[in-house]
């Protein structure tokens, strides 16, 4: 090999290396632009709503969607439910029930995790929590004649659930991007109708809970509402009820030791102090140190006050209904928490502080500014689970709040 061959080889090597570098840079820029574009779609709740409503209408499943009425305004929302899932029942969080609403059974579940999907969400600027224990809905059992429903759940991990949620969301966002209603296999195979969603063919999808807290006033109620943060992984900037959370197992407790509605109580109280009083770091640190999972019942003042309200029956916890969020496939159970305990009310009003999931916590006075709730429905700003919960709560409180007499 002469010196000319060596020089040519070196030059070609540099050219190829430069081309590879440029190609990689272009690919990174393309992926970044795509991620940013999908992120903008994710934030456009009204646009997403219109696509989802069109999907079910084109597939002759419009009747599966919930007819949401808030105030005097009524519209279909992207939330799948049916009559036997929508009834009112007071839930005993104090002494529990021999027929608990949420029934936990242990299992070894090796569901796959899509780290690529999770990493792309991280690249978009969303806050993605570390993997942790989670609960998924395995089956729903109903007795329409007696207005009974039970949710059978099993353990999994957050990333296993999140992989399925984001895969369905991304498929939807890509379809919205080009205004296409075909080539959506995730949606078609899992949640194309309410009867199909009920089969839970694809697992795991975590069981979500939406709780509307209503503080008793002289003239009605003050409802806790918040706007979700810009960087939250699902439904950024949407209007939601609070607390709004995915169910988790109780750390260190096997299903055989859970009695009555203990699982629901533990999740509600934990999320109550995390989302309304910003105790998330403290609760997370305690969990990592394997402290007694019930420690905060007495050691966090706000939890102790709410627990006293539950024991004194000055918090009425009411099951409102159940259904599926059409965007990301999450099954959601809705509750109303009627707070008629002055100490608990003062605690919320004086000490509430939004955590990272929300921009602020707002109190909507039903005797003065209930119109805002109706306005947000007209503008399609709600997280669907929140719209469903508020609408069902309105039906429960019919005649007690302004605008529904």
N, C-alpha and C positions, 0 to 999 in steps of 0.2 A: 504494500500500500504506500503510495507516494504522498508527498506533503499536500498536493492538490486534493486528493481523495479525503484526507483527514480534515482539511479546511471545509470542504463541501459538506462532509458529514457533521461537523460541528455547527455549521450554519443551519443545516436542515434541522438538527436537533433543537437549536434555539428557536427556529421558526415554529416547529411542532409544539414545543413547550409553551410558546407565546399563544399559539392558537388554542391549546388546551386551557390555558389560563383565561383567555378571553371567553371561551365557550362556557367555562364554569361560572365566570362572572355574569355572563348573560343569563345562564340558567338560574342563578341565585336571584338576579333582578326580576326575572320572569316569575319565579315562584313567589317572591316578595310582593310583586304587584297583584298576583292572583290572591294571595292571602289577604292583602289589604282590601281588595275588592269584595271578597267574601265576608270580611269583617264588616264592611259598610252595609252589606245586605243583611247580615245578622242583626244590626242595629235598627233596621227599617221594619219595625213590627207591623205597621199598616200594609206595607208591600207584601210581606210574608203572609199576612192574613188573607189578603186578596187571592194570592196563588193557591193557598190551601183550600179556601172555600171553593174556588174554581175546580180544583182537583176532585173534590168529593161530589160536586154538582155534575161534572162531566162523567163521573162513574156511577151516577144515579144513587148516591149515598148521602145526599144532602139532608135527608130526614134523620140520619144518625148524629148530626151535629146539634149541639145544645142551643135552644132558643133562649138567649140571654136577655133578661129584662132588668135594667137598673133605672130607678126612677120610673119614668113613663116611656122610656126609649127601649126598643127591643130589636135584636139583630142576631143572626146566626154567628157563632164564634167557632174557631177551629178546636173544638173539644168534643170528643166522642163519649156519649153516655146513653143510658136508656132508663126507662121508667122505674124498673125494679131496683136500680142503683140509687135512686133519688128519693129519700124519705128522711124524716127527722127523728132522731133518737138521742136522748140524753145519755152520755157516757159517764159511768162512775169511775173516776180516777182515784177515789179515796179508798174504798174497800174493794173495789174491782168488781168482777163479775165471773160467774162460773162459765160464761160463754164470752171470752174476750174477743174484742174486735179484730185484733191482729195476733195471729198465732205463729209462733216461731218454732221451727224444727231444724235441727242440726243436719249438716250434709257436707260431704267432700266434693266441692265443685271446682273443676279445673278449667274454667272458661278462658279463652284466649284474650290477650291484651294486645291492642294495636299501638305500639309505641310510636310508630310513624304518625298516626292520627293525632296522638297526644302531643307530640313534639311540634307538629305544625300549628296546633292551637296555641302552644306556648310562644311560638315565633310570631304569632299575630298580636301578641301583647296581652292576651288574656291571663288572668291569674289562675293557675292550675295547682290545686293542692297536691301534696304528696299522697301516694297510695295509702289506703287505710281500710279497715273493716267496713263493710257495707251490707245492706240487706236488699234482696231482690224479691219481686212478687212471683211466686210459683204458681198460684192458682187463686181464683175467687169462687166462693161458694155463696149462693143466695137462696132465700126462701121467700118468694114474693108474697105468699099468703100471710106470712107472719112478719113481714118487713124485717127480715134478718139477713145480715151479710157478714162474712168473715174473710179476712185476707190472710192467706197462708204464705209465709215468707221464709226464706232460707238465707244463709250467709254467703257472701262473696266479697269482692274487693271493689273499691271505688273505681279503679282503672278498668276493671272488667265491665262495669256498668257504663262508664264514661266512653269507652270505645264504641259501644253500640249506639249510644245517644248521638255522638258526634258523627258517626258514619251516616246515620239517618239525616241529621241536620245538613251535613255537607252535600249529600245527594240532593237534598231539597234546595239548598242555596245555588247549586250548579244548575238545577232545572229552572229556578227563578231567573237566574242570570240570562238565560236564552229564551225564557217564556215557553218552556217545554213541559208537557204533561205525560210524556211517555219515557221509557227507559229509566224507570225508578224502581228497581227490583226490591230494595230494602223496604220501601213504603208498601209496594204491592204485596209483598209476602208477609208483612207484619201488621200493618195498620190501615189497610185500604177500606175497612168497614168496622163498625163496632162489634159485630159478631166475630170477625177475624181477630180483632185486638183481644177479645176475651179469651181466645185460645192460647195466647201467650206463646206463639210458636217459636219466637226468637227470645232467648234469655242470655244474660240477665238484663233486666231493666229495673232500676231501683224504685222502691215505693216512695213517692213523694207525699208530703203532708202540707196543706195550706191552712193556716189558722187565722181567722179574722177575730182580733180582740176588740170587743165593744165595751167601753167604759160607761157605766150608768151615770147619767146626769139628771137634773131635775126635769128637763124637757125632752130627753131622748137618750142618745148615745154619742160618744166620741169614738170614732173608728180609727185604728192604727193602720196607716198606709205608708209605704215608702217607694221611692224611685230607685231602681237597681243601678248599681255603679256601671260606668262605661266599660270597665275592664273585666267584668264578671263573665264567666265562660258561656252562660246561656242567658238569653233575653237581656242583654245589656240595655240600660235606660228604660226598661219597661216598668209600668206601675204594678206593684204587687202588694199582697197582704204580708203581714209580719207577725210571728215567725213563719217562714216558708222553708222547708227543709226535706232532705232525704233521710229516711230511717236508717239507723245504725244499730248493730247489736250492742248489748250491754257488756262492756269489757269484763272478761274474766268470769262471765256467768253462762253456764250451759242452759239450753232451752228447758231442761227438766226443772230447773230451779225458779223459772219465771212463773209468777202467779198472776191471774186476773189480767188487768190492763197495765201491769208494771212496765212493760216495754214501751207502751205509748206514753205513760207518765214520765219515764226517764228521758225519752227523746224530747218531749215537749218542754220540760223544765230546762234541760241542757240548752236547747236552741233558744229558749226564752231569754236566758241570761247572756248567751253569746250574741244574738242578733239585736236585742233591745238594749242591753247594757254593756256591750262590747267586752265581754269577759272571755272571748275566744282563746286568747293566748294562755290565760290561766287554766282553762279547761283542758287545752291541748297539752300543756306541760304536765298537768296532773295525770292525764291518760298515759303519757310516755313513761311516767315513773310508776305506773301500775298501782296508783293509789285507789282505794275503795271507790268504785264508780258512782257511789251515792254520796260521796263526801260533800258535794256542793249543796245538797238539800238543806243542810244546816249551816254550812260555812260561808256561803254567799248570801248576804242579807236579802237581796231581791228574790232569790229562789225560796228562801225560808218564808218570806212574806206571802208569796204566791202559793206555796204549799199549805200555809195556814188557811188561805182563802179556799183552797180545795177541801181541806178537812172541815172547815166551818160551813161548807156549801154556799159560800158567797162568790164562787166561780162556778157557773154552769157551763159544762163542756158538751156541746151538741154536735152529733154527726149530721152533716148536711147532704152528703152525696159523694159519688165517686165517678171517675171517668179517665179518659186518656188525652194527654196533650198531643195534638196532631203534629206539631213541629218535630219534637224529639222523641215521641213515643212513650214518655214517662207516665205511668199510672199514678193518679193523684187522688188522695182522700181529703175531703174538705171538712173543716170544723168551724164552729162559732164558739168563741169563749166570751160569755157574758160575765163581766166583772162588776160585782156590786159590793165591793169591799174597799172602803175608803183608804185603808192603809196601802193596799195594792195599787189603787188608782193614783194616790200621791206619789208612790214609789216610781211609777211609770212617768208621770208628768214632771217630776223633779229631777230624776236621775237618768232618763233614757239617753243613750248615745249610740248612734249608728255605727256598726262595725264596717269592715271593708266591703261588704256585699251591697251596701246601700249608700246613697248620697245623703239622705236625711230621713228622719221619722216624722211623719205629719199626723196630726189629729184632725179628722174630718168630723165636724159637729153636725149631726143629722138635723138639728133644728135650724141651722143657719146656712151651711154650705154643702148640703147634700148634692146640689146641682153639679158639683165638680165630679162626683163619681159617674153621673150620667154623661157629662161632657167627655170624660176620658174614654167611655165606651163608644161614643159617637166618633171620636178621633182614633179609635183602635189602638190605644196606647197600653192596654193591659197585657200582662202575662195571662194566658188563657185560664190557668188554674185560679188566678185571683178573680177574674171576671166571673167565673163559675161560682166561686165561693161567696162573693159579694151578692150576686143575684140570688143564690139560694138562701143566704142570710136575710135578704130583704123579704123573701117569701115567708120565712119563719117569723119575722118580726112585722109582718103585714099590719099596717095601720098604726104602728108605733113610731114610724119615722116619716119625716116630711116628704111629700111627693108621691106617696103610695096609698093614701087614704081613698 
